[in-house]
Amino acid sequence: MRISYDRGEDVLTIELDASAPIDHAEHVGAVILHLSPDDRPVLIEILHASEFLSSLVKASMRAEPVTV
């Protein structure tokens, strides 16, 4: 797995399997999921990543503690 961030484009890329070919992609909101020919996730792109990560951190700060 490799994670990279392009500050100029504000895109976070999470490469799950560098050896798998990308066949197609699904785009939902700010997330693009690239899939292999057998529909396995290969690459995830998060557009407007700074916004996404900021909201993720804020949500996690508001979350209730979980008791196990």
Phi and psi in degrees as GROMACS dihedral restraints (atoms count N, CA, C in turn):
[ dihedral_restraints ]
;  ai    aj    ak    al  type     phi  dphi    fc
    3     4     5     6     1  -133.8    20    10
    4     5     6     7     1   134.2    20    10
    6     7     8     9     1  -119.4    20    10
    7     8     9    10     1   132.2    20    10
    9    10    11    12     1  -141.2    20    10
   10    11    12    13     1   157.0    20    10
   12    13    14    15     1  -131.3    20    10
   13    14    15    16     1   130.0    20    10
   15    16    17    18     1  -103.4    20    10
   16    17    18    19     1   104.2    20    10
   18    19    20    21     1   -63.8    20    10
   19    20    21    22     1   -39.7    20    10
   21    22    23    24     1   -62.8    20    10
   22    23    24    25     1   -38.6    20    10
   24    25    26    27     1   -96.5    20    10
   25    26    27    28     1   -11.5    20    10
   27    28    29    30     1    57.0    20    10
   28    29    30    31     1    51.0    20    10
   30    31    32    33     1  -124.7    20    10
   31    32    33    34     1   127.9    20    10
   33    34    35    36     1   -98.4    20    10
   34    35    36    37     1   127.5    20    10
   36    37    38    39     1  -116.9    20    10
   37    38    39    40     1   129.1    20    10
   39    40    41    42     1  -119.5    20    10
   40    41    42    43     1   108.4    20    10
   42    43    44    45     1   -92.3    20    10
   43    44    45    46     1   114.5    20    10
   45    46    47    48     1   -88.4    20    10
   46    47    48    49     1   -37.3    20    10
   48    49    50    51     1  -146.5    20    10
   49    50    51    52     1    98.0    20    10
   51    52    53    54     1   -68.5    20    10
   52    53    54    55     1   -20.2    20    10
   54    55    56    57     1   -87.3    20    10
   55    56    57    58     1   -15.6    20    10
   57    58    59    60     1   -85.4    20    10
   58    59    60    61     1   138.5    20    10
   60    61    62    63     1   -75.5    20    10
   61    62    63    64     1   148.6    20    10
   63    64    65    66     1   -92.7    20    10
   64    65    66    67     1   126.7    20    10
   66    67    68    69     1  -104.1    20    10
   67    68    69    70     1   -41.4    20    10
   69    70    71    72     1  -158.5    20    10
   70    71    72    73     1   174.2    20    10
   72    73    74    75     1  -139.3    20    10
   73    74    75    76     1   152.1    20    10
   75    76    77    78     1  -116.9    20    10
   76    77    78    79     1   132.4    20    10
   78    79    80    81     1  -118.0    20    10
   79    80    81    82     1   116.3    20    10
   81    82    83    84     1  -131.4    20    10
   82    83    84    85     1   114.4    20    10
   84    85    86    87     1    60.6    20    10
   85    86    87    88     1  -125.3    20    10
   87    88    89    90     1   -95.0    20    10
   88    89    90    91     1    11.4    20    10
   90    91    92    93     1  -117.5    20    10
   91    92    93    94     1   132.1    20    10
   93    94    95    96     1  -117.5    20    10
   94    95    96    97     1   121.9    20    10
   96    97    98    99     1  -107.8    20    10
   97    98    99   100     1   116.3    20    10
   99   100   101   102     1   -92.0    20    10
  100   101   102   103     1   132.7    20    10
  102   103   104   105     1  -121.1    20    10
  103   104   105   106     1   152.3    20    10
  105   106   107   108     1   -79.4    20    10
  106   107   108   109     1   173.6    20    10
  108   109   110   111     1   -58.3    20    10
  109   110   111   112     1   -27.5    20    10
  111   112   113   114     1  -100.7    20    10
  112   113   114   115     1    26.0    20    10
  114   115   116   117     1    64.6    20    10
  115   116   117   118     1    26.7    20    10
  117   118   119   120     1   -88.0    20    10
  118   119   120   121     1   139.3    20    10
  120   121   122   123     1   -64.2    20    10
  121   122   123   124     1   131.5    20    10
  123   124   125   126     1  -114.4    20    10
  124   125   126   127     1   -41.4    20    10
  126   127   128   129     1  -148.3    20    10
  127   128   129   130     1   139.1    20    10
  129   130   131   132     1  -120.5    20    10
  130   131   132   133     1   129.2    20    10
  132   133   134   135     1  -115.5    20    10
  133   134   135   136     1   130.8    20    10
  135   136   137   138     1  -113.5    20    10
  136   137   138   139     1   111.0    20    10
  138   139   140   141     1   -79.6    20    10
  139   140   141   142     1   153.8    20    10
  141   142   143   144     1    52.6    20    10
  142   143   144   145     1    47.2    20    10
  144   145   146   147     1   -60.1    20    10
  145   146   147   148     1   -37.1    20    10
  147   148   149   150     1   -62.9    20    10
  148   149   150   151     1   -39.1    20    10
  150   151   152   153     1   -64.5    20    10
  151   152   153   154     1   -47.6    20    10
  153   154   155   156     1   -59.1    20    10
  154   155   156   157     1   -49.2    20    10
  156   157   158   159     1   -67.5    20    10
  157   158   159   160     1   -36.7    20    10
  159   160   161   162     1   -62.2    20    10
  160   161   162   163     1   -46.1    20    10
  162   163   164   165     1   -67.6    20    10
  163   164   165   166     1   -33.0    20    10
  165   166   167   168     1   -65.2    20    10
  166   167   168   169     1   -44.6    20    10
  168   169   170   171     1   -64.6    20    10
  169   170   171   172     1   -44.3    20    10
  171   172   173   174     1   -61.2    20    10
  172   173   174   175     1   -42.9    20    10
  174   175   176   177     1   -65.0    20    10
  175   176   177   178     1   -39.0    20    10
  177   178   179   180     1   -70.3    20    10
  178   179   180   181     1   -29.6    20    10
  180   181   182   183     1   -70.7    20    10
  181   182   183   184     1   -29.0    20    10
  183   184   185   186     1   -86.1    20    10
  184   185   186   187     1   -14.5    20    10
  186   187   188   189     1   -65.3    20    10
  187   188   189   190     1   146.0    20    10
  189   190   191   192     1   -75.3    20    10
  190   191   192   193     1   142.8    20    10
  192   193   194   195     1   -62.5    20    10
  193   194   195   196     1   145.3    20    10
  195   196   197   198     1  -104.5    20    10
  196   197   198   199     1   128.1    20    10
  198   199   200   201     1   -99.5    20    10
  199   200   201   202     1   129.1    20    10
